[in-house]
Amino acid sequence: MALLGDSALAMWWDMAPDMRAEFEHWHSHEHFSERLALPGFLRASRWAAADGGEGFFILYELRDHAALSSPEYLASLNAPTPWSTRLMPHHRNMVRSQTRVLHSHGAGVARHAMTLRLSPREGEAPRLQAALRAMIEELPLRAGLAGAHLLRTDTPAIAPTTEQKIRGNADRSADWVFVVCGYDLEVLRPWSGKAFAPAELAALGAAPGAVAGAYSLSLSVARGENAPAR
């Protein structure tokens, strides 16, 4: 399996331009280090909106689903650092999906990533999953692309955390998450546009309302190679 481990935490949020520099400093030099010190957190990656907008896509690759409810992780979520406490209110339009990896092939990290948040229509989950799995096996072989992955949200039964409360509202979540990684943005762009237009997705068995986005890599750090938190 290309992604490290069998679970992942996938997140999207917007960050206002006047907070971006501090956010990236904090996220790179404190938050990644903090998370990668927790049991089961194997790799942390951050991509920024490819069009230069305010959006970010963050992926934590996890050894197993238990990492999402470990005592150490819950303690961290409920005792954010002063710097985290300062930055959390600026995470706008948060989508936070605690997932299991259904299918993964090829590279887990590349220069660019397309993400698709979607749901199957009632009764169509097997057909949609089969169609996406076929794509996952084929897409990484194309010039310009490197990997493809399908995640399904499975939220642990835990109480709202201090970090969530600081952000000011309940986090939304995606149902399924489809990710395509590549080294050529022009090859990847169609997968966040025409290739996943509503009609094409409906033909595969997806419900209306899918959300696609293209992102470019800011930083990826694996467990053990990050600098100590400060």
Z-matrix of the N, CA and C atoms (Angstrom, degrees):
N
C 1 1.455
C 2 1.523 1 109.44
N 3 1.329 2 118.16 1 133.74
C 4 1.455 3 121.71 2 -173.68
C 5 1.523 4 112.39 3 -70.33
N 6 1.338 5 117.55 4 -47.91
C 7 1.454 6 118.79 5 176.68
C 8 1.520 7 109.07 6 -66.58
N 9 1.322 8 116.30 7 146.74
C 10 1.455 9 120.64 8 -179.26
C 11 1.528 10 109.10 9 -78.03
N 12 1.306 11 118.23 10 116.85
C 13 1.452 12 121.39 11 179.71
C 14 1.511 13 112.35 12 90.34
N 15 1.336 14 115.58 13 179.77
C 16 1.464 15 119.75 14 -174.87
C 17 1.525 16 113.38 15 -111.22
N 18 1.346 17 117.25 16 10.86
C 19 1.462 18 121.27 17 176.37
C 20 1.518 19 109.17 18 -141.22
N 21 1.330 20 115.74 19 166.96
C 22 1.466 21 119.83 20 -179.52
C 23 1.521 22 109.36 21 -156.41
N 24 1.317 23 115.29 22 152.94
C 25 1.457 24 122.89 23 171.84
C 26 1.522 25 106.73 24 -111.66
N 27 1.329 26 116.52 25 112.93
C 28 1.461 27 122.73 26 -177.79
C 29 1.524 28 108.68 27 -109.84
N 30 1.331 29 116.96 28 131.41
C 31 1.463 30 120.87 29 -175.90
C 32 1.518 31 111.08 30 -140.46
N 33 1.312 32 114.40 31 148.31
C 34 1.458 33 122.63 32 174.65
C 35 1.530 34 107.47 33 -133.67
N 36 1.323 35 116.68 34 140.59
C 37 1.464 36 119.92 35 171.54
C 38 1.520 37 108.96 36 -160.34
N 39 1.327 38 115.24 37 166.83
C 40 1.458 39 122.65 38 177.06
C 41 1.523 40 108.91 39 -106.84
N 42 1.332 41 114.89 40 147.19
C 43 1.458 42 121.19 41 178.07
C 44 1.527 43 107.72 42 -132.95
N 45 1.331 44 117.14 43 124.22
C 46 1.461 45 121.40 44 -178.18
C 47 1.527 46 110.38 45 -62.22
N 48 1.346 47 117.76 46 145.80
C 49 1.465 48 121.37 47 -177.11
C 50 1.523 49 113.99 48 -54.19
N 51 1.334 50 118.35 49 -36.15
C 52 1.464 51 119.32 50 -177.21
C 53 1.521 52 112.81 51 -72.76
N 54 1.340 53 118.11 52 -11.50
C 55 1.466 54 121.80 53 178.27
C 56 1.531 55 111.95 54 -108.14
N 57 1.305 56 116.84 55 -4.40
C 58 1.471 57 119.88 56 -169.36
C 59 1.533 58 113.07 57 -63.63
N 60 1.321 59 118.01 58 -46.03
C 61 1.461 60 120.09 59 -177.23
C 62 1.524 61 111.23 60 -61.20
N 63 1.334 62 116.92 61 -45.63
C 64 1.469 63 118.97 62 179.17
C 65 1.520 64 110.58 63 -66.72
N 66 1.336 65 116.68 64 -41.22
C 67 1.455 66 119.93 65 178.51
C 68 1.529 67 111.20 66 -56.83
N 69 1.334 68 117.52 67 -48.85
C 70 1.468 69 119.80 68 -176.75
C 71 1.528 70 111.11 69 -66.15
N 72 1.326 71 116.96 70 -35.10
C 73 1.464 72 120.47 71 176.44
C 74 1.530 73 109.77 72 -63.79
N 75 1.328 74 116.58 73 -50.72
C 76 1.474 75 121.02 74 178.98
C 77 1.526 76 111.57 75 -60.70
N 78 1.321 77 116.60 76 -48.65
C 79 1.457 78 120.67 77 -175.01
C 80 1.521 79 111.42 78 -63.60
N 81 1.332 80 117.13 79 -37.34
C 82 1.462 81 121.98 80 -177.58
C 83 1.519 82 112.77 81 -77.78
N 84 1.347 83 116.38 82 -39.07
C 85 1.454 84 119.13 83 -168.23
C 86 1.523 85 115.07 84 -108.00
N 87 1.323 86 117.65 85 -13.87
C 88 1.458 87 119.23 86 172.99
C 89 1.521 88 111.21 87 -118.38
N 90 1.336 89 116.81 88 -54.53
C 91 1.461 90 119.45 89 -168.79
C 92 1.526 91 112.63 90 -67.71
N 93 1.330 92 118.02 91 -45.70
C 94 1.463 93 119.89 92 177.71
C 95 1.527 94 110.66 93 -58.83
N 96 1.336 95 116.76 94 -44.41
C 97 1.469 96 120.13 95 179.90
C 98 1.522 97 111.29 96 -61.36
N 99 1.333 98 115.72 97 -41.84
C 100 1.463 99 120.32 98 179.73
C 101 1.525 100 111.29 99 -62.69
N 102 1.323 101 116.22 100 -47.45
C 103 1.462 102 119.68 101 -177.75
C 104 1.533 103 112.14 102 -67.44
N 105 1.331 104 117.03 103 -40.24
C 106 1.466 105 120.11 104 -176.77
C 107 1.523 106 112.49 105 -73.32
N 108 1.325 107 117.43 106 -8.96
C 109 1.463 108 120.68 107 173.38
C 110 1.521 109 112.14 108 -85.33
N 111 1.336 110 117.63 109 -8.41
C 112 1.457 111 122.02 110 -177.03
C 113 1.528 112 111.09 111 -84.06
N 114 1.324 113 118.19 112 152.56
C 115 1.460 114 120.81 113 179.27
C 116 1.530 115 111.97 114 -58.90
N 117 1.327 116 115.75 115 130.77
C 118 1.455 117 121.02 116 173.35
C 119 1.508 118 116.18 117 85.48
N 120 1.331 119 119.70 118 -7.00
C 121 1.473 120 121.59 119 177.44
C 122 1.527 121 108.44 120 -85.78
N 123 1.335 122 117.05 121 116.88
C 124 1.456 123 121.73 122 -170.02
C 125 1.522 124 114.49 123 -106.32
N 126 1.325 125 117.30 124 -35.40
C 127 1.467 126 120.21 125 -179.91
C 128 1.525 127 108.93 126 -154.79
N 129 1.342 128 115.36 127 142.44
C 130 1.461 129 122.41 128 178.82
C 131 1.521 130 108.39 129 -124.66
N 132 1.346 131 116.78 130 130.38
C 133 1.462 132 121.08 131 -179.18
C 134 1.525 133 109.60 132 -134.95
N 135 1.333 134 115.08 133 142.75
C 136 1.460 135 121.09 134 178.79
C 137 1.528 136 109.15 135 -129.26
N 138 1.321 137 115.01 136 127.39
C 139 1.465 138 122.05 137 173.80
C 140 1.527 139 108.35 138 -116.68
N 141 1.337 140 117.08 139 143.42
C 142 1.463 141 123.06 140 176.65
C 143 1.524 142 109.27 141 -105.24
N 144 1.325 143 116.57 142 153.15
C 145 1.457 144 121.47 143 -178.74
C 146 1.525 145 110.29 144 -51.48
N 147 1.337 146 116.26 145 128.19
C 148 1.458 147 121.16 146 -175.27
C 149 1.519 148 112.67 147 -67.02
N 150 1.326 149 117.00 148 -22.03
C 151 1.462 150 120.16 149 -179.98
C 152 1.519 151 112.74 150 -89.03
N 153 1.332 152 117.36 151 7.50
C 154 1.451 153 121.51 152 179.42
C 155 1.510 154 114.24 153 82.12
N 156 1.337 155 117.53 154 8.47
C 157 1.459 156 121.91 155 -179.81
C 158 1.515 157 112.72 156 -75.05
N 159 1.321 158 115.91 157 -168.01
C 160 1.463 159 121.82 158 -172.39
C 161 1.527 160 113.82 159 -87.92
N 162 1.323 161 118.14 160 -5.72
C 163 1.457 162 121.08 161 -172.51
C 164 1.524 163 114.44 162 -81.65
N 165 1.337 164 114.86 163 151.37
C 166 1.459 165 123.09 164 174.12
C 167 1.522 166 109.12 165 -133.03
N 168 1.331 167 114.77 166 150.31
C 169 1.469 168 122.41 167 171.12
C 170 1.515 169 107.22 168 -122.44
N 171 1.333 170 116.21 169 127.21
C 172 1.468 171 122.21 170 -177.91
C 173 1.516 172 108.65 171 -123.69
N 174 1.326 173 116.06 172 135.02
C 175 1.462 174 121.24 173 179.26
C 176 1.520 175 109.72 174 -130.44
N 177 1.331 176 115.78 175 122.15
C 178 1.455 177 122.21 176 170.50
C 179 1.526 178 107.83 177 -105.18
N 180 1.322 179 116.75 178 123.57
C 181 1.456 180 121.42 179 177.64
C 182 1.529 181 108.70 180 -93.68
N 183 1.322 182 116.53 181 131.91
C 184 1.457 183 122.81 182 -168.94
C 185 1.522 184 111.37 183 -122.22
N 186 1.327 185 115.20 184 144.13
C 187 1.458 186 119.48 185 179.53
C 188 1.531 187 111.05 186 -60.14
N 189 1.330 188 116.34 187 -43.24
C 190 1.462 189 120.48 188 -179.71
C 191 1.517 190 109.33 189 -156.62
N 192 1.326 191 116.40 190 171.28
C 193 1.453 192 121.68 191 -176.32
C 194 1.520 193 112.11 192 -66.37
N 195 1.325 194 117.39 193 -24.95
C 196 1.466 195 121.08 194 -179.67
C 197 1.522 196 112.45 195 -62.80
N 198 1.334 197 117.45 196 -22.26
C 199 1.468 198 120.14 197 179.33
C 200 1.524 199 111.50 198 -61.82
N 201 1.331 200 117.22 199 -24.86
C 202 1.464 201 121.75 200 -176.97
C 203 1.525 202 113.14 201 -78.42
N 204 1.313 203 117.34 202 -10.34
C 205 1.464 204 120.10 203 178.92
C 206 1.526 205 111.80 204 -133.58
N 207 1.325 206 116.71 205 20.26
C 208 1.463 207 119.30 206 179.62
C 209 1.530 208 109.75 207 -66.97
N 210 1.324 209 118.32 208 151.63
C 211 1.471 210 120.30 209 177.61
C 212 1.532 211 112.37 210 -56.61
N 213 1.336 212 116.37 211 -36.56
C 214 1.460 213 120.03 212 -178.55
C 215 1.530 214 111.33 213 -67.80
N 216 1.328 215 117.20 214 -41.42
C 217 1.461 216 120.59 215 179.54
C 218 1.531 217 110.78 216 -67.26
N 219 1.330 218 116.35 217 -44.32
C 220 1.461 219 119.64 218 178.93
C 221 1.525 220 111.16 219 -62.79
N 222 1.326 221 116.40 220 -38.57
C 223 1.468 222 119.34 221 177.96
C 224 1.521 223 110.76 222 -62.66
N 225 1.337 224 117.05 223 -39.27
C 226 1.460 225 120.91 224 178.81
C 227 1.524 226 111.10 225 -66.38
N 228 1.338 227 117.06 226 -43.33
C 229 1.459 228 121.04 227 179.42
C 230 1.524 229 112.31 228 -63.73
N 231 1.314 230 116.59 229 -27.96
C 232 1.458 231 121.02 230 -176.66
C 233 1.530 232 113.70 231 -99.40
N 234 1.331 233 116.81 232 1.62
C 235 1.464 234 120.29 233 176.88
C 236 1.528 235 108.85 234 -141.33
N 237 1.338 236 117.36 235 62.42
C 238 1.467 237 119.77 236 -178.63
C 239 1.523 238 111.78 237 -63.31
N 240 1.319 239 116.03 238 149.16
C 241 1.456 240 121.29 239 178.04
C 242 1.534 241 110.15 240 -65.99
N 243 1.316 242 117.99 241 164.13
C 244 1.473 243 119.41 242 176.02
C 245 1.526 244 112.68 243 -56.79
N 246 1.335 245 117.32 244 -38.75
C 247 1.463 246 120.45 245 179.75
C 248 1.531 247 110.54 246 -67.74
N 249 1.330 248 116.30 247 -41.29
C 250 1.461 249 119.51 248 176.20
C 251 1.525 250 110.76 249 -62.51
N 252 1.311 251 116.26 250 -42.30
C 253 1.460 252 120.60 251 -179.88
C 254 1.526 253 110.99 252 -61.30
N 255 1.319 254 117.18 253 -35.03
C 256 1.460 255 121.14 254 178.09
C 257 1.533 256 111.10 255 -69.74
N 258 1.339 257 117.20 256 -38.81
C 259 1.468 258 120.81 257 -173.77
C 260 1.520 259 114.23 258 -85.31
N 261 1.332 260 117.98 259 -28.88
C 262 1.464 261 120.63 260 -173.58
C 263 1.539 262 113.89 261 -55.78
N 264 1.335 263 120.31 262 -40.02
C 265 1.471 264 118.35 263 -179.25
C 266 1.524 265 113.61 264 -64.05
N 267 1.329 266 117.16 265 -15.75
C 268 1.461 267 120.86 266 -178.26
C 269 1.531 268 112.67 267 -91.84
N 270 1.335 269 117.81 268 0.66
C 271 1.461 270 121.74 269 174.69
C 272 1.537 271 107.28 270 -81.46
N 273 1.312 272 117.28 271 100.60
C 274 1.464 273 121.21 272 -175.05
C 275 1.524 274 111.71 273 -100.53
N 276 1.323 275 115.79 274 147.69
C 277 1.478 276 122.17 275 177.17
C 278 1.528 277 111.73 276 57.89
N 279 1.321 278 115.30 277 44.83
C 280 1.466 279 121.22 278 -176.69
C 281 1.523 280 112.24 279 -66.68
N 282 1.331 281 114.97 280 129.96
C 283 1.467 282 122.92 281 167.76
C 284 1.520 283 105.57 282 -121.81
N 285 1.323 284 116.91 283 122.15
C 286 1.469 285 121.52 284 -172.99
C 287 1.527 286 108.32 285 -132.49
N 288 1.329 287 115.94 286 112.55
C 289 1.465 288 121.30 287 -175.52
C 290 1.522 289 110.35 288 -118.00
N 291 1.318 290 114.58 289 120.04
C 292 1.464 291 122.08 290 176.65
C 293 1.526 292 106.72 291 -95.83
N 294 1.318 293 117.04 292 112.37
C 295 1.459 294 120.55 293 -162.73
C 296 1.528 295 113.99 294 -125.72
N 297 1.325 296 112.89 295 163.81
C 298 1.462 297 121.93 296 165.08
C 299 1.526 298 107.91 297 -107.26
N 300 1.328 299 116.84 298 144.15
C 301 1.455 300 121.76 299 179.02
C 302 1.523 301 108.26 300 -83.04
N 303 1.342 302 116.09 301 117.16
C 304 1.461 303 120.63 302 178.00
C 305 1.522 304 112.02 303 -85.33
N 306 1.338 305 116.12 304 -45.27
C 307 1.467 306 121.47 305 -179.48
C 308 1.521 307 108.35 306 -147.27
N 309 1.330 308 116.57 307 144.48
C 310 1.455 309 120.76 308 -179.80
C 311 1.516 310 108.90 309 -155.99
N 312 1.333 311 116.02 310 132.17
C 313 1.470 312 119.83 311 -177.83
C 314 1.523 313 108.71 312 -148.80
N 315 1.320 314 116.32 313 137.29
C 316 1.455 315 120.84 314 178.58
C 317 1.515 316 111.97 315 84.86
N 318 1.318 317 116.99 316 -162.28
C 319 1.456 318 122.59 317 -174.24
C 320 1.525 319 111.41 318 -70.16
N 321 1.328 320 115.72 319 138.21
C 322 1.448 321 120.28 320 176.52
C 323 1.517 322 113.39 321 -84.17
N 324 1.349 323 116.89 322 -19.96
C 325 1.465 324 121.70 323 -179.81
C 326 1.523 325 107.89 324 -132.13
N 327 1.320 326 116.65 325 134.11
C 328 1.456 327 122.66 326 174.66
C 329 1.522 328 108.40 327 -148.14
N 330 1.327 329 115.53 328 175.83
C 331 1.464 330 120.33 329 -174.92
C 332 1.525 331 112.28 330 -62.15
N 333 1.324 332 117.27 331 -31.44
C 334 1.455 333 121.44 332 -178.41
C 335 1.526 334 109.58 333 -133.13
N 336 1.331 335 115.49 334 155.55
C 337 1.461 336 121.35 335 178.37
C 338 1.522 337 109.42 336 -142.44
N 339 1.321 338 116.30 337 135.71
C 340 1.450 339 122.47 338 169.84
C 341 1.516 340 106.64 339 -106.03
N 342 1.318 341 117.24 340 131.92
C 343 1.457 342 120.62 341 176.17
C 344 1.518 343 109.74 342 -118.72
N 345 1.313 344 114.77 343 144.44
C 346 1.461 345 121.76 344 176.87
C 347 1.511 346 107.97 345 -131.51
N 348 1.339 347 116.34 346 119.67
C 349 1.461 348 121.72 347 175.31
C 350 1.521 349 107.18 348 -99.07
N 351 1.322 350 116.66 349 121.87
C 352 1.461 351 119.72 350 -173.47
C 353 1.513 352 111.32 351 -150.47
N 354 1.336 353 115.19 352 169.92
C 355 1.460 354 123.40 353 176.55
C 356 1.523 355 108.48 354 -136.29
N 357 1.336 356 116.94 355 149.48
C 358 1.467 357 119.18 356 173.49
C 359 1.526 358 110.66 357 -78.74
N 360 1.332 359 117.02 358 150.31
C 361 1.456 360 119.60 359 168.49
C 362 1.521 361 108.92 360 -67.73
N 363 1.321 362 116.08 361 157.71
C 364 1.454 363 120.56 362 179.74
C 365 1.520 364 110.00 363 -54.55
N 366 1.318 365 115.94 364 128.27
C 367 1.458 366 122.09 365 178.51
C 368 1.512 367 114.69 366 80.54
N 369 1.347 368 118.11 367 -2.39
C 370 1.463 369 120.89 368 -174.61
C 371 1.528 370 113.46 369 -106.76
N 372 1.328 371 117.76 370 4.34
C 373 1.463 372 119.98 371 -176.23
C 374 1.528 373 112.64 372 -56.61
N 375 1.345 374 120.16 373 -47.07
C 376 1.470 375 118.72 374 -179.36
C 377 1.523 376 112.82 375 -60.84
N 378 1.333 377 117.21 376 -40.49
C 379 1.468 378 119.88 377 -178.23
C 380 1.528 379 110.84 378 -68.99
N 381 1.326 380 116.81 379 -42.17
C 382 1.455 381 119.75 380 178.94
C 383 1.526 382 110.62 381 -64.73
N 384 1.327 383 116.58 382 -43.55
C 385 1.464 384 119.31 383 -179.98
C 386 1.523 385 111.10 384 -62.79
N 387 1.324 386 117.55 385 -40.19
C 388 1.461 387 120.77 386 179.16
C 389 1.530 388 111.17 387 -63.69
N 390 1.338 389 116.24 388 -40.44
C 391 1.461 390 119.54 389 179.99
C 392 1.528 391 111.04 390 -66.32
N 393 1.313 392 116.71 391 -42.78
C 394 1.461 393 120.20 392 -179.85
C 395 1.530 394 110.84 393 -69.62
N 396 1.319 395 116.82 394 -35.81
C 397 1.469 396 118.94 395 177.77
C 398 1.524 397 110.65 396 -63.29
N 399 1.331 398 117.56 397 -40.17
C 400 1.462 399 120.47 398 177.81
C 401 1.528 400 110.39 399 -61.20
N 402 1.342 401 117.01 400 -40.40
C 403 1.461 402 120.47 401 177.01
C 404 1.527 403 111.01 402 -64.05
N 405 1.329 404 116.37 403 -42.07
C 406 1.460 405 121.08 404 -177.87
C 407 1.524 406 111.31 405 -61.74
N 408 1.304 407 116.89 406 -34.78
C 409 1.461 408 119.98 407 179.37
C 410 1.521 409 112.40 408 -75.32
N 411 1.338 410 116.66 409 -25.19
C 412 1.466 411 120.30 410 -174.47
C 413 1.515 412 113.98 411 -101.08
N 414 1.327 413 118.32 412 -37.80
C 415 1.456 414 121.59 413 -172.91
C 416 1.532 415 114.24 414 -58.58
N 417 1.354 416 120.09 415 -42.85
C 418 1.465 417 118.91 416 -177.15
C 419 1.522 418 114.09 417 -62.98
N 420 1.329 419 118.26 418 -13.31
C 421 1.454 420 121.35 419 179.58
C 422 1.524 421 112.44 420 -85.24
N 423 1.329 422 117.82 421 -9.79
C 424 1.461 423 121.29 422 -178.12
C 425 1.524 424 111.39 423 -79.37
N 426 1.331 425 115.74 424 145.77
C 427 1.465 426 120.69 425 173.95
C 428 1.522 427 109.25 426 -58.71
N 429 1.312 428 115.84 427 133.03
C 430 1.458 429 121.29 428 179.47
C 431 1.503 430 114.56 429 94.74
N 432 1.341 431 117.59 430 -19.30
C 433 1.456 432 121.80 431 -179.32
C 434 1.525 433 109.78 432 -109.85
N 435 1.352 434 116.21 433 164.72
C 436 1.464 435 119.02 434 -174.75
C 437 1.519 436 114.24 435 -141.44
N 438 1.335 437 118.79 436 -25.40
C 439 1.457 438 119.92 437 -177.02
C 440 1.515 439 110.62 438 -165.99
N 441 1.342 440 115.28 439 158.93
C 442 1.465 441 120.77 440 177.39
C 443 1.521 442 108.39 441 -149.55
N 444 1.345 443 116.17 442 146.07
C 445 1.462 444 120.95 443 -170.77
C 446 1.523 445 110.73 444 -149.41
N 447 1.320 446 116.20 445 145.83
C 448 1.461 447 121.99 446 176.44
C 449 1.518 448 108.97 447 -125.22
N 450 1.329 449 115.95 448 125.42
C 451 1.454 450 123.28 449 -179.84
C 452 1.520 451 109.16 450 -119.08
N 453 1.322 452 116.18 451 148.52
C 454 1.465 453 121.28 452 176.29
C 455 1.516 454 109.14 453 -126.86
N 456 1.324 455 116.66 454 129.50
C 457 1.465 456 120.94 455 -177.16
C 458 1.520 457 111.31 456 -67.94
N 459 1.322 458 114.40 457 134.31
C 460 1.461 459 122.81 458 175.33
C 461 1.531 460 105.63 459 -143.20
N 462 1.323 461 116.22 460 88.79
C 463 1.461 462 121.59 461 -171.08
C 464 1.520 463 111.42 462 -78.29
N 465 1.334 464 118.22 463 124.11
C 466 1.464 465 120.28 464 177.05
C 467 1.527 466 110.91 465 -63.22
N 468 1.304 467 115.77 466 150.63
C 469 1.472 468 121.22 467 -179.97
C 470 1.519 469 109.17 468 -84.39
N 471 1.346 470 116.11 469 82.87
C 472 1.463 471 121.13 470 177.74
C 473 1.529 472 108.85 471 -127.49
N 474 1.306 473 115.77 472 155.49
C 475 1.466 474 121.18 473 -178.43
C 476 1.525 475 110.12 474 -71.53
N 477 1.342 476 117.73 475 156.45
C 478 1.463 477 120.38 476 174.52
C 479 1.527 478 110.57 477 -53.11
N 480 1.325 479 115.58 478 139.69
C 481 1.459 480 120.35 479 -174.74
C 482 1.527 481 111.28 480 -98.71
N 483 1.325 482 115.36 481 168.01
C 484 1.458 483 120.77 482 178.11
C 485 1.522 484 111.04 483 -60.17
N 486 1.341 485 117.40 484 -40.28
C 487 1.469 486 119.72 485 179.53
C 488 1.526 487 110.65 486 -61.08
N 489 1.338 488 116.96 487 -42.66
C 490 1.462 489 119.81 488 177.89
C 491 1.522 490 111.04 489 -61.08
N 492 1.308 491 116.20 490 -43.17
C 493 1.471 492 120.38 491 -179.14
C 494 1.523 493 111.01 492 -64.10
N 495 1.321 494 117.50 493 -37.89
C 496 1.463 495 120.42 494 178.68
C 497 1.522 496 110.32 495 -64.27
N 498 1.336 497 116.69 496 -37.03
C 499 1.469 498 119.77 497 179.74
C 500 1.525 499 111.71 498 -68.67
N 501 1.321 500 117.81 499 -16.59
C 502 1.450 501 120.22 500 168.58
C 503 1.504 502 117.11 501 96.86
N 504 1.310 503 119.00 502 -9.27
C 505 1.469 504 120.23 503 176.71
C 506 1.522 505 109.61 504 -160.67
N 507 1.320 506 114.96 505 170.46
C 508 1.458 507 119.85 506 -179.66
C 509 1.520 508 109.66 507 -69.96
N 510 1.326 509 116.17 508 135.68
C 511 1.456 510 120.20 509 176.97
C 512 1.525 511 110.33 510 -69.75
N 513 1.324 512 116.19 511 139.36
C 514 1.455 513 119.96 512 170.44
C 515 1.528 514 108.65 513 -80.44
N 516 1.335 515 117.10 514 166.94
C 517 1.453 516 120.07 515 176.01
C 518 1.520 517 109.25 516 -141.27
N 519 1.317 518 115.04 517 153.33
C 520 1.455 519 120.80 518 172.05
C 521 1.524 520 108.03 519 -84.14
N 522 1.324 521 116.85 520 159.54
C 523 1.462 522 121.49 521 175.83
C 524 1.529 523 108.83 522 -86.60
N 525 1.318 524 116.03 523 -64.12
C 526 1.454 525 122.23 524 172.16
C 527 1.520 526 108.38 525 -114.84
N 528 1.342 527 116.29 526 152.62
C 529 1.462 528 122.46 527 178.24
C 530 1.526 529 108.19 528 -130.07
N 531 1.327 530 115.54 529 122.11
C 532 1.461 531 121.87 530 176.92
C 533 1.518 532 107.20 531 -111.24
N 534 1.333 533 117.37 532 127.15
C 535 1.463 534 122.33 533 -176.88
C 536 1.518 535 108.97 534 -125.55
N 537 1.323 536 116.60 535 130.48
C 538 1.458 537 122.55 536 172.70
C 539 1.523 538 107.55 537 -120.10
N 540 1.337 539 117.19 538 125.89
C 541 1.458 540 122.67 539 179.90
C 542 1.529 541 109.71 540 -108.38
N 543 1.329 542 116.06 541 145.89
C 544 1.462 543 119.31 542 179.24
C 545 1.508 544 112.13 543 -159.56
N 546 1.338 545 115.50 544 167.81
C 547 1.448 546 120.82 545 179.67
C 548 1.525 547 112.25 546 -103.29
N 549 1.339 548 117.83 547 -5.10
C 550 1.463 549 122.56 548 179.14
C 551 1.527 550 108.72 549 -123.10
N 552 1.324 551 116.70 550 108.69
C 553 1.453 552 121.03 551 -175.85
C 554 1.525 553 111.45 552 -63.35
N 555 1.319 554 117.96 553 -34.00
C 556 1.462 555 120.01 554 -177.99
C 557 1.524 556 111.54 555 -68.74
N 558 1.315 557 118.08 556 -28.24
C 559 1.468 558 121.10 557 173.92
C 560 1.519 559 109.88 558 -75.06
N 561 1.325 560 115.65 559 -35.70
C 562 1.453 561 120.68 560 -176.08
C 563 1.528 562 112.92 561 -76.95
N 564 1.331 563 117.52 562 -31.09
C 565 1.461 564 120.68 563 -173.67
C 566 1.533 565 114.09 564 -52.31
N 567 1.338 566 119.95 565 -43.60
C 568 1.468 567 118.81 566 -178.30
C 569 1.520 568 114.03 567 -57.99
N 570 1.342 569 116.45 568 -24.58
C 571 1.466 570 118.73 569 -178.75
C 572 1.516 571 112.21 570 -76.24
N 573 1.330 572 117.13 571 -11.37
C 574 1.467 573 119.42 572 173.12
C 575 1.524 574 110.48 573 -107.29
N 576 1.320 575 116.65 574 10.17
C 577 1.458 576 121.41 575 179.68
C 578 1.513 577 111.23 576 -131.01
N 579 1.315 578 115.94 577 -111.20
C 580 1.460 579 121.31 578 -172.43
C 581 1.519 580 113.28 579 -59.45
N 582 1.349 581 117.33 580 -39.16
C 583 1.463 582 119.56 581 -175.89
C 584 1.524 583 112.33 582 -62.90
N 585 1.336 584 116.73 583 -26.52
C 586 1.456 585 120.44 584 178.01
C 587 1.524 586 110.96 585 -121.20
N 588 1.312 587 115.92 586 40.50
C 589 1.460 588 121.39 587 172.63
C 590 1.524 589 108.81 588 -67.95
N 591 1.332 590 118.59 589 158.12
C 592 1.472 591 121.40 590 -176.50
C 593 1.523 592 114.21 591 -51.31
N 594 1.328 593 117.69 592 -41.17
C 595 1.467 594 119.52 593 -178.07
C 596 1.524 595 111.61 594 -65.82
N 597 1.339 596 116.45 595 -41.41
C 598 1.468 597 120.06 596 179.82
C 599 1.528 598 110.79 597 -65.44
N 600 1.337 599 116.65 598 -41.87
C 601 1.456 600 119.77 599 179.33
C 602 1.522 601 111.39 600 -67.65
N 603 1.319 602 117.24 601 -39.70
C 604 1.461 603 120.26 602 178.30
C 605 1.513 604 110.91 603 -60.94
N 606 1.321 605 116.68 604 -37.17
C 607 1.462 606 120.28 605 179.89
C 608 1.524 607 111.94 606 -65.69
N 609 1.330 608 116.77 607 -23.81
C 610 1.465 609 121.09 608 178.23
C 611 1.526 610 112.43 609 -86.39
N 612 1.344 611 117.06 610 -13.24
C 613 1.451 612 120.84 611 -178.58
C 614 1.506 613 114.69 612 108.83
N 615 1.347 614 117.17 613 13.59
C 616 1.468 615 120.70 614 -179.33
C 617 1.519 616 111.02 615 -86.61
N 618 1.321 617 115.82 616 148.50
C 619 1.458 618 122.33 617 174.78
C 620 1.519 619 109.75 618 -77.05
N 621 1.330 620 118.07 619 158.52
C 622 1.466 621 120.41 620 175.26
C 623 1.526 622 110.82 621 -62.21
N 624 1.333 623 115.03 622 157.78
C 625 1.458 624 119.62 623 173.25
C 626 1.513 625 116.03 624 99.60
N 627 1.324 626 119.15 625 11.07
C 628 1.461 627 120.96 626 178.01
C 629 1.526 628 110.21 627 -62.93
N 630 1.329 629 116.22 628 148.17
C 631 1.463 630 122.25 629 -178.15
C 632 1.519 631 108.60 630 -124.88
N 633 1.343 632 116.50 631 121.15
C 634 1.461 633 121.87 632 -179.34
C 635 1.518 634 110.30 633 -112.69
N 636 1.335 635 116.29 634 154.20
C 637 1.452 636 120.97 635 176.52
C 638 1.514 637 110.79 636 -158.68
N 639 1.330 638 116.19 637 152.01
C 640 1.465 639 122.17 638 177.83
C 641 1.522 640 109.28 639 -114.92
N 642 1.332 641 116.22 640 138.19
C 643 1.460 642 121.97 641 -173.29
C 644 1.521 643 110.32 642 -138.03
N 645 1.333 644 116.14 643 155.31
C 646 1.460 645 122.47 644 177.86
C 647 1.527 646 109.44 645 -120.32
N 648 1.328 647 115.86 646 142.12
C 649 1.460 648 121.39 647 -171.43
C 650 1.526 649 112.46 648 -66.21
N 651 1.327 650 114.82 649 131.22
C 652 1.463 651 121.73 650 172.36
C 653 1.527 652 110.64 651 -99.65
N 654 1.337 653 116.45 652 -47.11
C 655 1.464 654 120.26 653 -175.32
C 656 1.522 655 109.64 654 -163.51
N 657 1.324 656 115.93 655 140.54
C 658 1.460 657 121.91 656 172.36
C 659 1.519 658 108.58 657 -135.83
N 660 1.338 659 116.25 658 129.49
C 661 1.468 660 121.85 659 -175.86
C 662 1.531 661 108.46 660 -132.75
N 663 1.315 662 116.39 661 130.81
C 664 1.461 663 121.27 662 176.29
C 665 1.520 664 109.89 663 -96.40
N 666 1.317 665 115.24 664 155.33
C 667 1.459 666 121.28 665 178.79
C 668 1.526 667 109.76 666 -54.64
N 669 1.314 668 116.31 667 133.00
C 670 1.449 669 120.76 668 177.08
C 671 1.517 670 114.51 669 94.25
N 672 1.354 671 118.03 670 -14.79
C 673 1.461 672 118.60 671 -179.89
C 674 1.527 673 112.34 672 -108.96
N 675 1.329 674 116.79 673 -0.01
C 676 1.456 675 119.94 674 -178.93
C 677 1.534 676 110.53 675 -84.17
N 678 1.326 677 115.56 676 151.73
C 679 1.455 678 120.64 677 175.46
C 680 1.514 679 110.23 678 -72.34
N 681 1.312 680 118.79 679 153.25
C 682 1.466 681 121.03 680 178.64
C 683 1.518 682 111.15 681 -58.10
N 684 1.328 683 115.43 682 146.12
C 685 1.477 684 120.06 683 176.62
C 686 1.504 685 110.31 684 -62.84
N 687 1.334 686 115.95 685 149.79
C 688 1.464 687 119.03 686 178.63
C 689 1.511 688 109.82 687 -143.24
